[in-house]
Amino acid sequence: MGGLNGGNMIIMGGVMPNQMILDEEPKAYSYDIDLGRWNSFTLPKGNRLNRQGAGCTATENGLTFIWGGKRTARVPSRVTNIPANIYRFDSVHSENSSFLPLTINPPSRYGHTQTLVDGYKIVVLGGFDGQTGDAISLADIWIFDTRIFNWTQVSAELDRDGIPANRSSHSQVLMPDGYSILIYGGYDGYHVYNDVAVLDTHTWKWTVKNTNAAVQGRADHTGKTNKID
């Protein structure tokens, strides 16, 4: 969500059936919820948002932070690597969108999740390694501070037997307490998971929940929690 009143759904990048030039997609789109109408607007040159499996986190004042992802090589001569730096998108003044020139960035990945905690910290979990394609351990966590534009790494404590296991393409939701992140499902390249786990971002410990559910394991799905006041 973004725009002047926070009432627009913003669509950027992604994989399109007839996209032949992979360097950048010059346009983004917004859907006005109140008017039921689509609009388009121009992004700055060199945005390089044509990517799959990136993470996207919306914060206050219409700002969104996009990181990671991969490209599908339909035109090999035009393919470029995805920048390591995080992309800050301004949904109110799109001309101010740009990459943040950071000296330290996490190893590239795709299919990860990004969760906003405490209103300014983006917690990155899992994903596939951008170089090897291996699923990344959920004990390897990176946090991006949207106030000072800085990455830090955290080591989380897994449950017994080293679970939850490495995975990508899982879903995540922030729990009503504002600091616990719940994940479900995902894929490690071989197995599709059906487990539920919660990460406490105060203690950085994982707790695996009861997984005796009738829901079949899945990946690349979505998840949403209802806020409880």
N, C-alpha and C positions, 0 to 999 in steps of 0.2 A: 504494500500500500504506500501511496505517496501523493504528491501534488500539494497545492496550496492548503486544502482543507483535510488532507489525509484520506480523501474519499475516492482516489483513483487506484486501480490495479495497474501496475507497470509491468510490461513485458519487454525483456531485453535478450538478445542473443538466442542461443539454442540451435538445434539442428533442423533445417528446413529442406523439404524434398528437392527443390530446384536450385539450392545454393551452390554456385560454382566457384565463387571467389571467397576464399576462407580467411583473408587477412582481416577484414572487419565488416560489420554490418552497420551502415551509416544511419539507420533509423531505429527508433524504439517506439513502442506503442503504449497507449494508456486507455483504460476503459473506465469511463465515468459511471460510477455505481448509481448515482441519483438520476442521471439523464439517460442511462442505458445506451451510451454512444462511444464508439471507438474514435481515437485521435492518434496522430503520429507526430513525432518531432525528431529533429536531427541531433545526432550525437557528435561530439568532437572527433576530428580525424585521429586515426590510430587507436581507437578504443579497443579493438581486438576482442570483442565480446562474442564472436562466433565460437562457442565452445559448448561442450556437453559435460554434464556431471559437475558443474561448478557449484560453490556454496554462495548463498546470498542472504544477507542479514540487514533488515531495515531498522534504523534508529530514529531519533527525534529529528525534527526540522526537515523531514523529507529526504534524509541522507540514507544511502544504502551502500554496503560494503560487499564487493564480489571478489571471490578468490578461488584459485584452482581451476580444475576442469581439464578436458582434453579436446583434441580436434579429430575429425574424421577426414582422412586424406582422399578427397575425390579428385583434387587437382594437385598432385605432389609438388609441382614447381612453384605453387603459390602458398604452400603450407609453411607457417612459421611457428616457433615454439611459443607456448603460452607464457607470458611474463610471470616472474616469481612475485612481483609486487602486487599488493592488493589494489583493487580499483574502487575509487570512491565515486558513486553516482549521485548527483544532485537532481532529484525529481522535480524541484521547483525551478531551478535555473540550470538546465542540462548543459549549457555551455561551460559551466564551472566543473564539470566532471573530468576526472583525470586519474592516472596512476599515482600512488604515493611513493616518492623516492626513498625507499627504506634500505638500510645497509644489511639488515638481518631479516630473513624470511624463512618459514618452515620449508622442508623438502616438498617438492611439488606432489600433488595428489588430486584425485577426482573421486566422485561418489561418496564424499565425506558429508558430515553434517556440521552446521554452524548454529549455535544457540546463544542468544543474547541474555546475559546474566547481569543483575544489578544495574541494568540500564545502559551499560557502557562496555562490558567485557564480552567479546565473542569467543566462545569455547568451541574449538574444532575437534571433532571426534572421528576416528577411523578413516576410511577411504582406501582406495587402491594407490599404491606408490606410482608416481608419474614416470619413473625410470624403469622399474622392474615389473610393475603390474601386480605385485604381491599385496595382499590385504595388510593394512597397518594395524598394529596393536592398539587396543583401546587403553592401554597404559601409557601410551605416547600421546600427550595432549598439548596443544598449543593454544595460547590465549592472545587475542589482539585487543589492545586498549584503544578504544575509539576517541579518547580524550587527548592522549599524547602520541598516538600513532606508533605503537610499539608492540612487538611480539615477545612473549616469554614462553618458556617450555615448562610443563609440569609433569611429574611422574605420578600416576594414579595407582592405587593398590587394588589389584584384581582380587576376586573372591577365591575360594578354595579351588584347587585344580586349574588355576590360571584362567578362570572365566569371569566375565564374558570374553569369548574368543575374538581374534582379529576378524574384521569384517568391513564391508562397504555396502552402500545402497540400502542402509537401514533408515528407519524413521526416528525422529526425536521430538519431544515436547518438553517445555519447561513446566515443572510442577507448580501448583498454586503457592507453595512456600517461597518461590522466587529464586531458589538456589539449587534445587535438585533437578537433574535432567534424566528423563526416562527415555530409553531406547527400546525398539522392538525390531526383530527380524534382521534381514541383511544377507549378505553373500560373501564368501571368502574365496571365490573362484572354483570351489568344488561343492560346498554345502550351502543350502538355503536354511537359515535359522528360524526358529519359532520361539525364541526365549525373550524374556523381558528383564531388563536390568535398570538400576537407578544409580546415577553418579551423584554423590554429595560434593558440591563444589566448595564446601567449607573444610571438609576433612580430606577430600580427594580419595574417597573410598567407593568401590563398586559394591552393590548388593544385588544379587540375582534373585528374582522373584519366582513364585510358583509358575511353572510353564505347562501345567496339565490343562491346556486349553484346546477347544475344538477347532480353533483357527489354524489353518494350514500355514506352514512357514512361507514367507514371501520376501521379495526384495524389490527395490525401486517403487515402493508404495508411498503413501503420504499418511501423516498422522496429525491430529489436532486435539488439544485438551480444552475443556471449558474452564474459564476463569471463575473461581469461587470467591465471592466477596464476604 
